[in-house]
Amino acid sequence: MEKEERKWHLVRNDNGEWISDENVVFLTKQEARHLQIMAKLSRKPLSIQHSADGELWCYKHEYSLIY
């Protein structure tokens, strides 16, 4: 039986905690701004995070609440 190799990555949130990339949604600057507006209008929580290489992302569960 072949051992299946798991291909996953971690991203660090603004608090320094490591999060699996399966639990995040990567965003462009335009997507992040639009999402911030939608979150504010719907009064939903949203925490836009910045990865070490400058990518923007948010938690998948927050994204799902807004859309």
C-alpha positions in Angstrom: 0.0 0.0 0.0 1.5 3.3 -1.1 1.7 6.1 1.5 -0.1 9.1 0.2 1.8 12.3 0.6 -0.2 15.2 2.1 0.4 18.5 0.3 -0.6 21.3 2.6 0.8 24.6 3.6 0.6 26.9 6.6 0.1 30.6 6.7 0.8 32.8 9.7 -1.9 35.2 10.8 -1.3 38.7 12.1 -1.1 37.3 15.7 1.7 34.9 14.8 -0.4 31.8 14.8 -0.1 29.2 12.1 -3.2 28.3 10.1 -3.7 25.6 7.5 -4.2 27.0 4.0 -7.3 24.8 3.8 -9.0 27.3 6.2 -8.2 30.5 4.4 -9.3 32.3 1.3 -6.5 34.3 -0.6 -7.7 37.7 -1.9 -6.6 40.4 -4.3 -6.5 43.9 -3.0 -9.8 44.6 -4.9 -11.4 41.5 -3.4 -10.3 42.4 0.1 -11.8 45.9 -0.2 -15.1 44.6 -1.6 -15.2 42.0 1.2 -14.6 44.7 3.8 -17.5 46.7 2.4 -19.8 43.7 2.3 -18.9 42.7 5.9 -19.5 46.2 7.1 -22.9 46.5 5.4 -24.0 43.1 6.7 -22.4 43.6 10.1 -20.5 40.4 9.9 -17.0 39.8 11.4 -14.1 40.0 9.1 -10.4 39.9 9.7 -8.2 40.6 6.7 -4.8 39.1 7.3 -1.4 39.7 5.7 1.0 36.9 5.0 4.8 37.3 5.2 5.1 37.7 1.5 2.3 40.4 1.3 -0.6 38.2 0.2 -4.0 39.1 1.7 -6.3 36.5 3.1 -9.2 35.9 5.4 -10.6 33.0 7.3 -12.8 30.7 5.2 -15.6 30.7 7.9 -15.7 34.5 7.8 -15.8 34.6 4.0 -18.6 32.0 4.0 -20.7 34.1 6.5 -20.5 37.1 4.2 -21.2 35.3 0.9 
